[in-house]
Amino acid sequence: MKLSLALVLLPVGNAFVAPRAAAPSLARSTTEDVEAEAPPAASDDSPLTTIPSRTRKPRKPASLNGWVPDYEAFCYGLPGSLAPLGDFDPLGFSQRGVPLNDVRRYREAEVMHGRVAMVAAVGYLAGEAASPVVWNGAVTGPANDQLAQIPGPLFGVLTLAIGVAETFRAKRGWVEPSADELFELRASYYPGDLGWDPAGLKPRDAADFATMATKELQNGRLAMIGVAGMCAQELVNHKTIAETADFYAKYFSGADPYSA
């Protein structure tokens, strides 16, 4: 009877006994084995042959002034197309397959040359009209010939100003050249957006910005063609724009354009 009672109470007594701690050496060795068998943590620099890199989703390109590169659209979706020409690219500078950096670099060149041409178009007309007053007759004639007539110190200041402006543009928009990266634009740089907007004309809305960028591109393209025509005309007849306009006005009116 006593033996039967002892066998019944034995499990009940064990429930109130503190469990025995595991041996430290066994626990430590088990932890070390698990750490040794765990695969290395994946990083952004992991080779493409590792499973974490293969399964990692590509990062979505950052939005620049509301523009995100569209690899299926003309010119990666950059604004600038306008009816009736639309996606006009007869030489294939923006055709599918051209690297994104090259297309962005072409757009950068187009925007900057367009801006210079717009200033030059005004400069041709204003310079030829105002040069007799501003320079007191020291600088005259067609605009093509006026640059050589400017005094040396002023020409030096003009050259320095151009150098400073180009250095600022290069530092803001271009990656420092190296053996692996040459002619690379910064990923955070929108072509032509130098952050200089003293009049506050840059729209904040993406659609409005695309519209204004298209207007700037179209006017710049027209200015480049116009300035090329002005320059060629003055190289041929060595007359100012106003003198040439007066010549053809007389010619088409039936008057003698060569008369005084």
C-alpha positions as CSV (number, residue, x, y, z in Angstrom):
1,M,0.0,0.0,0.0
2,K,2.8,2.4,0.9
3,L,4.6,1.6,-2.3
4,S,1.5,2.3,-4.4
5,L,1.0,5.7,-2.7
6,A,4.6,6.7,-3.3
7,L,4.3,5.9,-7.0
8,V,1.2,8.0,-7.3
9,L,2.7,11.1,-5.5
10,L,6.1,11.0,-7.3
11,P,5.0,12.9,-10.5
12,V,3.1,15.5,-8.5
13,G,6.2,16.3,-6.5
14,N,8.4,16.6,-9.6
15,A,6.1,19.4,-10.9
16,F,7.3,21.7,-8.0
17,V,11.0,21.0,-8.5
18,A,13.0,23.6,-10.5
19,P,14.2,22.3,-13.9
20,R,17.9,21.6,-14.1
21,A,19.8,24.2,-16.2
22,A,21.4,23.0,-19.4
23,A,25.1,22.5,-19.5
24,P,26.9,25.7,-20.6
25,S,29.3,23.9,-22.9
26,L,26.5,22.1,-24.7
27,A,24.5,25.3,-25.2
28,R,27.5,27.3,-26.4
29,S,28.5,24.6,-28.9
30,T,25.0,24.4,-30.3
31,T,24.8,28.2,-30.8
32,E,28.2,28.2,-32.5
33,D,27.1,25.5,-34.9
34,V,24.0,27.4,-35.9
35,E,26.0,30.6,-36.5
36,A,28.5,28.7,-38.5
37,E,25.8,27.2,-40.7
38,A,23.9,30.5,-41.3
39,P,24.4,32.1,-44.7
40,P,26.2,35.5,-45.0
41,A,23.9,38.5,-44.9
42,A,23.1,40.0,-48.3
43,S,24.3,43.5,-49.1
44,D,23.9,45.8,-52.1
45,D,27.4,44.9,-53.3
46,S,26.7,41.1,-53.3
47,P,27.4,39.4,-56.6
48,L,24.6,38.6,-58.9
49,T,25.2,34.8,-58.4
50,T,23.9,34.9,-54.8
51,I,20.3,34.2,-54.1
52,P,19.6,37.5,-52.2
53,S,20.8,39.6,-55.1
54,R,18.8,37.6,-57.6
55,T,15.6,38.0,-55.7
56,R,16.2,41.7,-54.7
57,K,13.7,43.9,-56.5
58,P,15.3,46.8,-58.6
59,R,15.0,50.2,-57.1
60,K,12.5,52.5,-58.6
61,P,14.1,55.6,-60.3
62,A,13.8,58.8,-58.4
63,S,11.4,61.4,-59.7
64,L,13.1,64.5,-61.1
65,N,10.7,67.5,-61.5
66,G,7.9,64.9,-61.9
67,W,9.8,62.9,-64.6
68,V,10.6,59.3,-64.1
69,P,12.5,57.5,-67.0
70,D,10.1,55.4,-69.1
71,Y,12.1,52.8,-70.9
72,E,9.2,52.2,-73.4
73,A,8.5,55.8,-74.3
74,F,10.3,58.0,-76.8
75,C,13.3,59.8,-75.4
76,Y,12.6,58.0,-72.1
77,G,9.5,60.1,-71.6
78,L,11.4,63.5,-71.4
79,P,9.2,66.4,-72.4
80,G,9.8,68.3,-75.7
81,S,7.6,66.6,-78.3
82,L,5.1,68.8,-79.9
83,A,2.6,68.5,-82.8
84,P,2.8,68.4,-85.8
85,L,6.3,66.9,-85.7
86,G,5.8,64.8,-82.5
87,D,8.6,62.3,-81.9
88,F,10.9,63.8,-84.5
89,D,14.3,62.1,-84.5
90,P,15.4,61.3,-88.1
91,L,19.0,60.7,-87.0
92,G,18.1,58.3,-84.2
93,F,19.7,60.0,-81.3
94,S,16.9,59.0,-79.0
95,Q,15.9,55.7,-80.6
96,R,15.2,52.7,-78.4
97,G,18.4,51.1,-77.2
98,V,20.4,54.3,-76.7
99,P,21.6,54.4,-73.1
100,L,19.7,56.6,-70.7
101,N,22.8,58.6,-69.7
102,D,23.4,59.4,-73.4
103,V,19.9,60.6,-74.0
104,R,20.0,62.8,-70.8
105,R,23.4,64.2,-72.0
106,Y,21.9,65.0,-75.4
107,R,19.0,66.8,-73.8
108,E,21.4,68.7,-71.5
109,A,23.3,69.9,-74.6
110,E,20.1,70.8,-76.5
111,V,18.7,72.8,-73.6
112,M,22.0,74.7,-72.9
113,H,22.6,75.4,-76.6
114,G,19.0,76.6,-77.0
115,R,19.4,79.0,-74.1
116,V,22.7,80.4,-75.5
117,A,21.0,80.8,-78.9
118,M,18.0,82.7,-77.5
119,V,20.4,85.1,-75.8
120,A,22.5,85.4,-79.0
121,A,19.4,86.1,-81.1
122,V,18.6,89.1,-78.9
123,G,22.3,90.0,-78.8
124,Y,22.6,90.2,-82.6
125,L,19.7,92.6,-82.8
126,A,20.3,94.7,-79.7
127,G,24.1,94.7,-80.1
128,E,24.0,96.0,-83.7
129,A,21.3,98.6,-82.8
130,A,22.9,99.9,-79.6
131,S,26.6,99.6,-80.4
132,P,26.9,103.2,-81.8
133,V,25.5,104.5,-78.5
134,V,27.1,102.2,-76.0
135,W,30.6,102.2,-77.5
136,N,30.4,105.7,-78.9
137,G,31.2,104.4,-82.3
138,A,34.2,102.3,-81.2
139,V,32.4,99.0,-81.9
140,T,30.3,99.0,-85.1
141,G,29.2,96.9,-88.0
142,P,27.8,93.4,-88.0
143,A,27.6,91.4,-84.8
144,N,30.0,88.8,-86.3
145,D,32.8,91.5,-86.3
146,Q,32.0,93.2,-83.0
147,L,33.6,90.6,-80.7
148,A,37.0,91.3,-82.1
149,Q,36.5,95.1,-81.5
150,I,35.8,94.7,-77.8
151,P,38.6,96.0,-75.5
152,G,41.0,93.4,-74.2
153,P,40.2,93.7,-70.4
154,L,36.4,93.5,-71.0
155,F,37.0,90.4,-73.2
156,G,39.0,88.9,-70.4
157,V,36.1,89.5,-67.9
158,L,33.7,88.0,-70.4
159,T,35.9,84.9,-70.7
160,L,36.2,84.5,-66.9
161,A,32.4,84.8,-66.5
162,I,31.8,82.0,-69.0
163,G,34.4,79.8,-67.3
164,V,32.8,80.3,-63.9
165,A,29.4,79.5,-65.3
166,E,30.6,76.3,-67.0
167,T,32.5,75.2,-63.9
168,F,29.3,75.6,-61.8
169,R,27.3,73.6,-64.3
170,A,29.9,70.8,-64.4
171,K,30.1,70.6,-60.6
172,R,26.3,70.5,-60.2
173,G,25.3,68.1,-63.0
174,W,28.3,65.9,-63.9
175,V,30.0,63.0,-62.1
176,E,33.7,63.5,-61.5
177,P,35.4,61.8,-64.4
178,S,37.3,58.6,-63.7
179,A,38.3,55.5,-65.6
180,D,34.9,53.9,-65.1
181,E,32.7,57.0,-65.3
182,L,33.2,59.5,-68.1
183,F,30.7,62.0,-69.4
184,E,28.2,60.7,-66.7
185,L,25.4,62.9,-65.4
186,R,24.5,62.7,-61.8
187,A,21.4,60.6,-61.1
188,S,19.9,63.4,-59.1
189,Y,20.3,66.0,-61.9
190,Y,17.6,66.9,-64.3
191,P,19.1,68.0,-67.7
192,G,19.3,71.8,-67.7
193,D,18.0,72.3,-64.1
194,L,20.8,74.3,-62.5
195,G,18.7,75.5,-59.6
196,W,19.0,79.1,-60.8
197,D,15.6,80.7,-60.9
198,P,15.7,84.3,-59.7
199,A,12.3,85.2,-61.2
200,G,10.6,82.1,-59.6
201,L,9.2,80.9,-63.0
202,K,9.8,77.2,-62.4
203,P,6.5,75.4,-61.8
204,R,6.0,73.1,-58.9
205,D,3.5,70.9,-60.6
206,A,4.9,68.1,-62.8
207,A,2.5,68.7,-65.7
208,D,3.2,72.5,-65.7
209,F,6.9,71.9,-65.5
210,A,6.7,69.5,-68.6
211,T,4.7,72.2,-70.5
212,M,7.2,74.9,-69.7
213,A,10.2,72.7,-70.5
214,T,8.6,71.9,-73.9
215,K,8.1,75.7,-74.6
216,E,11.7,76.3,-73.7
217,L,13.0,73.6,-75.9
218,Q,10.8,74.7,-78.9
219,N,11.9,78.3,-78.6
220,G,15.5,77.2,-78.1
221,R,15.4,75.0,-81.2
222,L,14.0,77.9,-83.3
223,A,16.6,80.3,-81.8
224,M,19.4,77.9,-82.8
225,I,18.2,77.8,-86.4
226,G,17.6,81.6,-86.4
227,V,21.1,82.4,-85.1
228,A,22.7,80.1,-87.5
229,G,20.9,82.0,-90.3
230,M,22.0,85.4,-88.9
231,C,25.6,84.3,-88.6
232,A,25.6,82.8,-92.2
233,Q,24.0,85.9,-93.6
234,E,26.5,88.3,-92.1
235,L,29.4,86.1,-93.3
236,V,28.1,86.3,-96.8
237,N,27.2,90.0,-97.3
238,H,29.0,91.6,-94.3
239,K,25.9,93.7,-93.4
240,T,23.9,94.0,-90.2
241,I,20.5,92.3,-89.8
242,A,18.7,95.7,-90.2
243,E,20.7,96.6,-93.4
244,T,19.8,93.2,-94.9
245,A,16.1,93.6,-94.0
246,D,16.1,97.0,-95.6
247,F,17.8,95.7,-98.7
248,Y,15.2,93.0,-99.3
249,A,12.3,95.3,-98.4
250,K,13.4,97.6,-101.2
251,Y,14.0,94.7,-103.6
252,F,10.5,93.2,-103.1
253,S,8.8,96.6,-103.3
254,G,10.3,97.2,-106.8
255,A,12.8,99.9,-105.6
256,D,16.5,99.9,-106.4
257,P,18.1,98.3,-103.3
258,Y,21.5,99.6,-104.2
259,S,20.4,103.2,-104.3
260,A,21.5,105.5,-101.5
